[in-house]
Every structure is written in C-alpha cells, then in structure tokens.
Amino acid sequence: MQKAYISDIAKYENQTVTIRGWLYNKRSSGKLWFLLVRDGTGLIQAVASKADVPEAAFAACEALTQESSLSVTGRVHADKRSPGGFELQVQDVQVQQVAKDYPITPKEHGTAFLMDHRHLWLRSSNQNAILKIRHEIIRGIRDFFDNRGFTLVDAPIFTPAACEGTTTLFETEYFGEKAYLTQSGQLYMEAAAMALGKVYCFGPTFRAEKSKTRRHLTEFWMVEPEVAYADLDDDMRLAEDFVAYLIQRVLENRKEELKHLERDTSKLEQIVTPFPRLSYDEAVRLLKNKGIAFEYGNDLGGTDETVISESFDKPVMVHRYPAEVKAFYMKNDPEDPSKALCVDMLAPEGTGEIIGGGQREDDLETLAAKIRKHDLPMSAFEWYLDLRRYGTVPHAGFGLGIERTVGWLCGTPHIRETIPFPRMMQRIVP
C-alpha cells in the first residue's frame, strides 16, 4: 500500500493511500465516522462508512480518542469543503494506541497549564503554524547570507569572558576554571571575518536577565553576520535588506499559516527598504514630543522603543547612542566621540528591538583602554586584541533575535510561544 504524507495528498487523487498520524478530532452521524487526522504535515478528513469498512475498523473509530495514533487507508477524493481540498474515503483503520485522558482538551486552558504541557501543546494548530513560520525564517536566514557569499562559522557555547555585560552571565565550572554560557558569538565572528571576509553564526545565546517581560527569554537564538571593511552605513543597509527579505519569504511561503493565526498582513506587505533612520538625539526629541519623561543619556527602555516604533509604518533604525550605554567593543563616532557607531532596529506593533549592532572598535590601544575601563579581565581578551595587532580593518555586524522576529511576523504577543521549549526566569521544564 502507498504510504503518503497529507501535504502531498493532491498527487494521489483517485488513488488508495495510507496516512499515518494522530486523531485531531472526530464526529459521527450514526453510520459514518468523520475522522480529522493530522500527521505533522497537514490535516485531512477521513470518512469511514459502516457499509464500506470492516466491522472491527468501524468499531475502532468509536474507541478513538483525541491524539490516539493510527493509520488510515483509503481512496483520495477531491472535496473543496474539507481541509486542504481533499478527503479520504476510508477502507481500513489500524490503531497504534488509544490515548487515554489527553490533558489538553478543546476547552480553554490557562497559560501556566499549557506551558507545563508544552511538549503536548506543540501539537495544536496554532503552535504548529508558529513553528512552521519560525522554520521559514531560519531557512530564509541561511538563504539570504549564503546567496550573498557569506560563510557560516560556528561560535562556541562556552566562553571565557563576557560580551554583553558581566551581570547577565550564566557561570559554570569548567575543569577547575570558570566559564560562561555565550551571550553572543560576535567576538568570534570578528575573528572569522578577518579570515573569510563575510561570515555569520547562528545558534543559541544565553542571558541571565531577571526579567519577566513578554519580550525576554534566558535562552534564545541569534544570527550574527560580521563583515570586514564595513562601516555603520554598510551595516544598516545590510540589516534593512535582510529584514525586508525575511518578511517577503514568510508572506510568500507561509500564507496558510499566517491566515490560520489570523495575522493581519496588510502592514507587513507594505514594508520595503529603505527603513527610516533616527539618531539617538532625534529619538529623544520624538519621545519628549510624545510626552515621555525620558532622561537624556539613558538607554531606551521597552516603553520608549514602543513609542518610537509606533511613529512609523515599518521598522526604524536608531543609531549613534551615547557610548556610555553601549558595549566596550563599539567604535566611537569620530565626529562626536561621546556617541557610539551603533544601531538598534525597532520593529513595529510593540515588538521592540530585533537587531542590535554597529561598527567595531578597530584600534588596538583604544580597545585595550575600553576593556580596562569596563574592568574586564585583560587575559581573557588577549586573543581578541590580536585581531587589532595583526591586520586590523574597519568592520561591522549585528545580531538578530529569532524569537522576537517570529513573534512580530506571527502577531504573537508573548515570546514564550515563538520557541519550542522556552526558558524564562521561572521556566525550565519541560
């Protein structure tokens, strides 16, 4: 018997196939069972008639419960009323297991309950749609950089020192020494860029931030490109081209998932480059004009980012923040040394920052002085300083957070649903 996936069912019209999956739902009209079956690639309605299937198979349909595993054999029939436009006229049903007392029922459940059962919640249609859109974004990331001549370089998870600030490090013992879970692969990408020109890494990063907001996770995924002989303007052009590309990929390839999530895509469809750009000083003036009590010199907070982004119909790039609020590796603006050559991209609809990056400090003595000023262990950065000793060049890059990007494109208000198994301050299970 031909085994088939539901996503390929159109190829088998008027043929007999076997679908292997799980029962999503069912209903009966007495002599007919209507089984809604999912296999991970899609949904199909399988209609079992008492007159057409073995008695044992018809009885098995009655015993099936939500998420029972089964194989259904039948003839593929076009039916515009059914999910995907096809229906399976059942000839036989084989039950793998009857799932008893499946905990996530069609009734409403609280968020805490669903998160406790995240391993099962992933089976729901909304979570399926979000994960497929996440997958499309990841495919788009790789295609964008690979097609532009970038080389993927894997960064380590264990690192000897901080990249984004010592207060958010996860510390661990490493054979008698201290090591930390990576906050970013950026420093290693700078080394790789000096070898390969255009590089990127893509992997998990960790921040021990004691934050309970809808925008924060302690473990999240970032893609981090780095380019030799690039300045801040080059960096911003790359960032806006990248995000515009990802939006189009999702709009083109995940229409059904966006529709299922009831995502209003009208605003996404209008986003084209170039994106608006604001200096930090201009952003502060905008906040004050909006009545926000913002103290000049501070970093932008979540509310500040929302107010700024709501003033535009596409992502906005805020650049040249005060150097004091940015990381040690940011290069100061030669025209105003109090500012850093950095940029944050703020996505609309309350998403906040999805990209942070900028031009790196390429002068040896200046970088060493900044490391000392931040009271960081010089020994842990000797390898990093070597990059300035041996063939230093201007270079720039950024990091894009996958989960915030997924949340924005899906219209998902909380970041916990954008990653299969979220890690937050009070969530490490399942």
C-alpha positions in Angstrom: 0.0 0.0 0.0 1.3 3.5 -0.9 2.2 5.5 2.2 1.6 9.2 1.9 2.0 12.5 3.8 -1.0 14.7 3.9 1.0 17.7 2.5 1.4 15.6 -0.7 -2.1 14.3 -0.9 -3.0 16.2 -4.1 -0.6 13.9 -6.0 -2.7 10.9 -5.1 -6.2 11.9 -6.2 -8.3 8.8 -7.0 -5.6 6.5 -5.6 -5.6 4.4 -2.5 -3.0 5.5 0.2 -2.3 5.0 3.9 -2.0 8.1 6.1 -0.2 7.6 9.4 -0.8 10.1 12.2 -2.9 11.1 15.1 -6.6 11.8 15.7 -7.2 15.6 15.9 -11.0 15.4 16.2 -13.9 13.2 15.3 -17.7 13.3 14.9 -20.3 10.8 13.9 -23.7 10.7 12.1 -24.5 7.1 13.1 -23.4 5.1 10.1 -20.5 7.4 9.3 -17.4 8.5 11.2 -15.7 11.7 10.3 -12.1 11.5 11.5 -9.9 14.6 11.3 -6.4 13.2 11.1 -3.1 15.1 11.3 0.4 13.8 10.5 2.5 16.9 11.2 2.4 18.0 7.6 -1.3 18.8 7.5 -4.9 17.8 8.3 -7.3 15.6 6.3 -10.8 14.4 6.9 -11.2 10.6 6.7 -14.8 9.4 6.2 -15.5 5.8 7.4 -18.8 4.3 6.3 -20.1 1.3 8.2 -21.0 -0.3 4.9 -17.5 0.1 3.4 -15.0 -0.8 6.2 -14.5 -4.0 8.2 -16.7 -4.2 11.3 -13.6 -4.1 13.6 -12.3 -1.0 11.9 -15.6 0.8 12.3 -15.7 -0.2 16.0 -12.1 1.1 16.4 -13.3 4.5 15.2 -15.7 4.7 18.1 -12.9 3.9 20.6 -10.5 6.5 19.2 -9.8 9.5 21.5 -8.0 12.8 20.9 -4.4 12.3 19.9 -4.7 8.5 19.5 -2.2 7.3 17.0 -3.5 5.4 13.9 -3.1 4.5 10.3 -5.9 5.2 7.9 -6.1 3.6 4.4 -8.5 5.0 1.9 -9.1 6.5 -1.5 -8.2 10.1 -2.1 -11.2 12.2 -3.2 -11.3 15.9 -4.1 -13.7 17.8 -1.8 -13.5 21.6 -1.5 -15.3 21.6 1.8 -12.5 19.5 3.5 -9.2 20.8 4.9 -6.7 21.0 2.1 -9.4 20.3 -0.5 -9.3 16.5 -0.3 -11.0 13.8 1.7 -10.0 10.2 2.4 -12.8 7.6 1.8 -11.7 5.0 4.4 -11.2 1.4 3.6 -9.4 0.4 6.8 -8.3 1.8 10.2 -5.4 0.4 12.2 -5.0 1.8 15.8 -1.5 2.1 17.1 -2.5 3.4 20.6 -5.6 4.8 22.2 -4.6 7.9 24.1 -6.4 8.0 27.4 -7.3 11.2 29.2 -5.3 13.6 26.9 -4.8 16.6 29.1 -5.2 19.4 26.6 -8.9 19.3 25.7 -10.8 21.6 23.4 -11.9 23.7 26.4 -10.0 26.8 27.4 -6.8 26.3 29.4 -4.7 28.8 31.4 -1.2 29.8 30.1 0.6 28.1 33.1 -1.2 24.8 32.4 -0.3 25.0 28.7 3.3 25.8 29.4 3.5 22.9 31.9 2.3 20.7 29.0 4.4 22.5 26.3 5.5 19.1 25.0 1.9 18.4 24.1 0.8 21.9 23.3 3.1 21.9 20.3 0.6 19.6 18.6 -2.1 22.3 18.5 -2.8 24.0 15.2 -1.7 27.5 16.3 1.6 26.2 17.7 2.2 24.2 14.5 1.7 27.4 12.4 4.1 29.4 14.6 6.8 26.7 14.4 6.5 26.4 10.6 6.9 30.2 10.3 9.9 30.0 12.5 11.3 27.3 10.3 10.7 29.5 7.2 12.5 32.4 8.9 15.5 30.2 9.6 15.6 28.9 6.0 15.4 32.5 4.8 18.3 33.5 7.1 20.5 30.9 5.7 19.5 31.5 2.1 20.0 35.3 2.4 23.5 35.1 3.7 24.6 32.0 1.7 23.4 33.7 -1.5 25.4 36.8 -0.7 28.7 35.0 -0.3 28.8 34.7 3.5 30.4 31.7 5.2 28.7 30.1 8.1 31.1 29.8 11.1 30.0 28.1 14.3 30.8 30.0 17.5 31.5 28.2 20.8 28.9 27.9 23.6 31.4 28.0 26.4 33.3 31.3 26.6 36.0 32.7 29.0 34.5 36.2 29.3 31.6 38.5 28.9 30.5 40.1 25.6 27.3 42.0 26.6 27.8 42.7 30.3 29.0 40.7 33.3 25.7 41.0 35.2 23.8 38.7 32.8 26.3 35.8 32.6 25.4 32.2 33.3 28.6 30.9 35.1 29.7 27.3 35.2 32.7 25.3 36.4 35.0 24.2 33.5 37.6 21.7 34.7 38.7 23.8 37.6 38.2 27.1 35.8 35.3 29.5 35.4 33.4 29.5 32.1 30.2 31.2 30.9 27.4 30.3 28.5 27.7 32.5 25.5 25.9 35.8 25.3 26.8 36.3 21.7 29.1 34.8 19.0 30.1 38.3 17.8 33.7 38.4 19.1 34.4 35.1 17.4 32.7 36.3 14.2 35.1 39.2 14.2 38.0 36.7 14.1 36.3 34.8 11.4 35.6 37.9 9.3 39.4 38.6 9.3 39.9 35.2 7.8 36.9 34.9 5.4 35.7 38.5 4.8 31.9 37.9 5.2 30.7 35.5 7.9 27.7 34.6 10.1 27.0 32.4 13.0 23.6 31.1 14.0 22.9 29.4 17.4 21.6 29.7 21.0 22.7 32.5 23.3 22.1 33.0 27.0 21.3 36.0 29.2 20.8 35.7 32.9 18.4 38.7 32.9 16.0 38.7 35.8 13.2 39.9 33.5 9.7 38.7 33.3 8.5 40.8 30.4 6.8 39.4 27.3 10.0 40.2 25.3 12.6 38.3 27.2 14.0 34.7 27.4 17.0 33.5 29.2 17.9 31.3 26.2 17.2 32.5 22.7 18.6 32.1 19.1 20.5 34.8 17.2 22.0 35.1 13.8 25.1 37.3 13.8 26.7 38.4 10.5 30.1 40.2 10.5 31.7 41.9 7.5 35.3 43.1 7.1 35.8 46.5 5.6 32.3 47.6 6.5 31.2 50.7 8.4 28.0 51.7 10.2 26.2 52.7 7.0 27.1 49.4 5.3 25.8 47.6 8.4 22.4 49.4 8.4 21.9 48.7 4.7 22.6 45.0 5.2 20.2 44.9 8.2 17.3 46.5 6.4 17.8 44.4 3.2 17.9 41.3 5.5 14.7 42.0 7.4 12.8 43.0 4.3 13.8 39.7 2.7 12.6 37.7 5.7 9.3 39.4 5.6 8.8 38.6 1.9 9.8 35.0 2.5 7.2 34.5 5.1 4.5 36.3 3.2 5.2 34.2 0.1 5.7 30.8 1.6 3.6 30.7 4.8 0.3 32.3 3.7 -1.8 29.5 5.1 -0.1 29.6 8.5 -0.5 33.4 8.7 -4.1 33.1 7.8 -4.7 30.4 10.4 -3.1 32.7 13.0 -5.5 35.4 11.8 -2.5 37.6 11.3 -3.3 41.0 9.6 -0.5 41.0 7.0 -1.5 44.4 5.4 1.2 46.3 7.2 3.8 43.7 6.5 3.0 43.7 2.8 3.9 47.5 2.7 7.3 47.2 4.2 10.1 47.9 1.7 13.5 49.5 2.0 14.8 51.9 2.9 13.8 51.9 6.6 13.6 55.2 8.5 16.7 56.2 10.5 16.8 58.3 13.6 19.8 59.4 15.5 19.6 58.9 19.3 19.2 62.6 19.7 16.3 62.7 17.2 14.7 59.7 19.0 14.9 61.5 22.4 13.2 64.6 20.8 10.5 62.3 19.4 9.9 60.8 22.9 9.7 64.3 24.5 7.3 65.5 21.9 5.1 62.4 22.7 5.1 63.4 26.4 7.5 60.7 27.6 9.7 61.6 30.6 13.0 60.3 29.2 16.3 61.2 30.7 18.9 62.0 28.1 21.9 59.7 28.2 19.9 56.6 29.2 19.4 53.5 27.1 16.0 53.1 25.5 13.5 51.0 27.5 10.7 48.8 26.3 8.1 51.6 26.5 10.4 54.0 24.8 11.0 51.6 21.9 7.3 51.0 21.5 6.5 54.8 21.4 9.2 55.4 18.8 8.3 52.4 16.6 4.6 53.4 16.7 5.5 56.6 14.9 6.5 54.6 11.8 4.8 52.0 9.5 8.0 50.0 9.1 11.0 49.1 11.3 13.0 52.1 12.4 16.8 52.2 12.9 18.0 54.2 15.9 21.7 54.9 15.7 24.6 56.7 17.5 23.6 56.1 21.1 25.7 57.5 23.9 28.9 55.4 24.1 28.4 55.0 27.9 25.4 52.8 27.4 26.9 50.5 24.7 29.3 47.7 24.9 33.1 48.2 25.0 33.7 46.9 21.5 31.6 49.7 19.8 33.6 52.2 17.9 33.1 55.9 18.9 31.9 58.3 16.3 34.9 60.4 15.1 32.6 63.4 14.7 31.2 63.1 18.2 33.3 60.8 20.5 30.5 60.8 23.1 28.5 58.7 20.7 29.0 55.1 19.5 28.7 53.9 15.9 25.9 51.6 16.8 22.3 50.8 15.6 19.2 49.2 17.0 16.4 48.2 14.7 13.0 48.6 16.4 10.1 46.6 14.9 6.5 48.0 15.0 3.4 46.6 16.7 5.0 46.7 20.1 7.8 44.2 19.2 10.8 46.4 20.2 14.4 45.8 19.3 15.0 42.9 16.9 18.5 43.9 15.8 21.4 45.4 17.7 24.8 46.0 16.0 27.3 48.5 14.8 30.8 49.2 13.8 33.5 47.7 16.0 36.5 49.4 17.5 39.4 48.5 15.3 42.2 50.5 17.0 44.4 48.4 19.4 45.1 51.0 22.1 41.6 52.3 22.2 40.1 48.9 22.5 42.5 47.9 25.3 41.6 51.1 27.1 37.9 50.3 26.9 38.5 46.8 28.2 40.3 48.3 31.2 37.6 50.9 31.7 35.0 48.2 31.9 37.1 46.3 34.4 37.2 43.2 32.3 39.9 40.6 32.6 42.6 41.6 30.0 43.9 38.0 29.9 40.6 36.7 28.6 40.7 39.2 25.7 44.3 38.9 24.5 43.2 36.8 21.6 40.6 39.4 20.7 43.3 42.2 20.8 45.4 40.1 18.4 42.8 40.9 15.8 43.9 44.6 16.1 47.6 43.7 16.2 47.7 41.7 13.0 45.9 43.3 10.1 43.2 45.4 11.7 40.5 46.8 9.4 37.2 48.6 9.9 34.4 46.0 10.3 30.8 45.9 11.4 28.0 43.4 12.1 24.8 42.9 14.0 22.7 40.3 15.8 19.0 39.5 15.0 16.9 37.7 17.6 14.9 34.9 16.1 12.2 34.8 18.7 11.2 38.5 18.6 11.2 38.3 14.8 9.0 35.3 14.9 6.6 36.9 17.3 6.4 40.0 15.2 5.7 38.3 11.9 3.2 35.9 13.6 1.5 38.6 15.6 2.2 36.6 18.7 2.1 38.9 21.8 4.3 36.8 24.1 7.8 35.5 23.2 7.2 32.2 25.0 5.2 30.8 22.0 7.9 31.6 19.5 10.4 28.9 20.6 9.6 25.2 21.0 10.7 24.9 24.7 11.1 28.4 26.2 13.5 29.1 29.1 12.5 32.0 31.3 13.2 33.0 34.9 10.7 30.6 36.3 10.5 28.1 33.5 13.0 25.3 32.8 10.5 22.4 32.4 9.7 20.7 30.1 
